[in-house]
Amino acid sequence: MNTTSTQATGNLRVLFTVCLAAVILPLNFVSGAVATPAIARELGGSAQALSWITNSFMLTFGCFLMAAGALADEIGRKKVFISGVSLFALLSLLQAFSSSLLWTDLLRGAQGIAAAGALAGGAAALAQEFDGAARTRAFSLMGSSFGVGLAFGPFLAGLLIAHFGWRSVFFSIAIVALISLLNGTSKMRETRNPQAAGIDWPGTVSFTAMLALLTWALMDIPQSGLSSPQVLAMLAGAAVLLGIFVAVERRVKNPMLDLSLFRYVRFIGVQALPLATGFCFVVLLVVLPMLFIGVIGLSEERAGLMMMALSVPMLVVPLLAAWLTRWVPAGVLCTSGLVIAAAGLGWLSRAVLAQDLSGMIAPMLIIGVGTGLPWGLMDGLSVSVVPKERAGMATGIFSTTRVAGEGISLAIVGAILAALTHSALAAQFTSGEISQAAQRLATGNLAVAQQLIPQASTAQLQQLYAASLHPLLLCLTGITLFSALVVLLALRGNHQETAENTAVCQKDLSP
């Protein structure tokens, strides 16, 4: 009995450790977005270079997740988790001392690799510590931990920046990472997949290069244009690398991504969930701080308070979603959540067009509530289609889809917003550096945009930004509704179908 109690206590400490580490990943992401205007004021830099503060982290995070999952299966989940969190803390500390934007961008990119190890190793470790319903609850709590980082990240970042400067944000993240390491890693068991056959380097390299080229091309569109030779070459290169990646994965004995999983409709439906939440929620964590701080002129602290309307529901709704699955199928809950989020996006677009700051709060709450329903379920669903022994691959595939999708959605939204802003400025003004001004305004740097177009007033630029953001939000509404339809059709099966699919996957994946 005492042994059982001790083991249960150890499992809870491991769960708390992984969940605490999960808090700092979205905290780091949203803090970077909130801190970007303050970093720009001190370190300067072009609009594209400043956008890499967020995108370099998301790019490397998404690129290396599947490799980190395979590495966790090969050398041990505990080793990868501890190494990832330790490196994450060190790089965060180095960012606090950075004296140039280039070094900040490079450190953020390296930190994404560390984050991949922390998430892949921690999630795979949870899958080994818990079974059955307990495992589902553990992954739901990990998803809720992401919600905590998202909910309080903007406010905490704004509060720290307002009182101690932007460097204090990265100091704080390093401290939380160290607390995670000291809390429960001693209770974490070292586990690995005895059938693991090493990292699929050809697949890892081709996938990473493909994702990097695609993201870089999307980010370069606002500056060079969609038809520029540079952008077209990068897009073509990304397409070629995708073909190489698929060919490699179909031939290697132990691929980083088992393509046979995509034969199962429910597996595809699970992967569609993070793509949907990326467009309806995650992009707003970057776009709205730019609106509040850079365009409207709110302080970082007040902007952080505004952002809590969007993210606070993530503290409660994911847990509520897990509880509701006793009576309502997960597919129906996920679909309903996306429809609710789409309604909130449509409402928010009207408030933005009217420049009604207080009127934005209610639709932001609606978006947060809607997104929270699939957010609380998709982590648990992601491990339900593969056997326990392939936990590294399961979490790696899902997490890669989530983070890579979020990075790509950010790049796409940035390109669309820059194009809409350019059209709006070109229709109003004929002199000045329109292209550069559009890039600056699209990234929330109204002051520099006004310097580039001296005849433009602050009120004019604010109205033009709102007029550009309005159709973008409507576009996100349409994407979210389409995603809801895909999820409904893919996840409409019952629990018996899930069990059968899991059994088939086990048979297909057995060595």
Number of C-alpha atoms within 10 A of each C-alpha: 6 7 8 9 10 11 14 14 13 19 19 17 18 24 25 20 22 30 25 22 29 27 26 29 27 21 24 28 24 24 31 26 22 32 24 24 22 18 20 16 9 13 15 14 15 12 21 16 17 22 21 23 24 24 28 24 26 27 26 25 29 29 26 25 34 32 31 32 34 33 27 34 29 20 17 20 31 22 21 27 29 19 16 26 29 20 20 31 24 18 22 27 21 19 24 17 14 16 12 14 21 16 14 25 22 16 22 30 23 19 28 28 24 29 33 32 32 31 27 33 33 32 30 29 28 22 22 17 20 18 13 9 10 12 17 21 20 24 26 23 23 26 25 26 25 24 27 24 27 30 27 24 29 33 23 21 28 26 22 21 21 15 10 11 15 24 20 19 27 24 18 19 21 26 16 15 25 16 14 24 21 10 15 18 21 12 15 22 17 15 18 24 19 10 13 17 14 16 20 20 13 16 24 23 15 20 24 24 18 25 23 20 21 21 25 21 26 23 23 20 22 25 18 14 16 17 10 12 11 15 22 15 14 20 20 16 17 24 16 13 21 19 15 17 21 17 12 20 20 15 9 13 12 17 22 27 23 18 11 11 18 13 9 15 16 25 23 16 24 27 22 22 28 27 22 27 26 25 24 29 25 23 21 21 22 23 20 20 28 25 25 21 24 24 24 20 17 16 16 26 21 17 24 25 18 22 25 21 20 26 27 21 24 28 23 16 22 27 20 14 22 22 13 14 14 9 7 12 15 25 25 18 20 27 27 20 25 30 22 22 31 29 20 24 28 20 21 24 24 20 20 21 17 15 17 12 12 9 15 21 17 16 24 26 20 23 30 28 27 30 34 31 30 29 28 30 28 25 26 23 21 24 27 22 23 23 18 17 20 23 28 31 29 26 28 31 23 24 25 24 22 20 23 26 24 25 26 26 22 27 23 19 21 25 23 21 26 27 22 23 28 23 16 19 23 16 9 11 13 10 11 17 15 20 21 20 25 30 24 23 29 30 26 27 22 25 16 14 25 19 13 19 20 12 12 16 10 15 11 14 22 20 17 21 29 22 20 24 24 22 18 19 25 19 18 23 24 17 16 28 20 16 23 27 14 17 26 19 16 18 22 17 15 11 11 9 13 17 13 12 20 19 15 16 18 17 12 13 15 10 9
